[in-house]
Amino acid sequence: MDFNKELKILHTMEQVFATLIATSNKVQMAGDAYCDPLTSRQYMTILAILHLPEDETTFVNIANKLGTTKQNVTQIINSLQKKEFVTILPSLKDKRAINVRMTQAGLDIMVKCAKNVTVDYMADIFRGFIQQELDVLWQLLLKLYHFDGVKMDGFEEKVQIPNTYTEEELREGLERFEKRRRS
């Protein structure tokens, strides 16, 4: 029996897997430079908190949103708590659970970092990608995420942080984004 087709598919899968892991590490390390004093993982954890209803910001729900373990989220939340960016409170819904709340310092640093991450980092890592390529990449990543039958509960909804950007700041940010993507 000829298994050449299966060997080729298996080889390609191995290369995709290795490239995905290496790319994830590289993108994470590069992102750390745009978020100081937050790491990319801390930034994404705060983003997950902001995407959850305030009374559902448990460690488990945050972990599910990020596609990681409760233990991993616990380490990140502990680090954010030491920096006074979040506080931990008992859940009103479940006496066994605790919720994570953003502090004003956490919201302030998120706004500061979001300007760099949303404009500069996104423009830098996706430079050269056209809209169609981004759409295909996103759909393929969602398909891969679903390998275990669990769909991604993503970050599609826009998060509203009050009093963050004026119309002028938005316009300037988009101009900077466009210029940076084209450079």
Beta strands, then each sheet from edge to edge (+ up, - down):
strand 1: 86-90
strand 2: 98-102
sheet 1: 1+ 2-
end
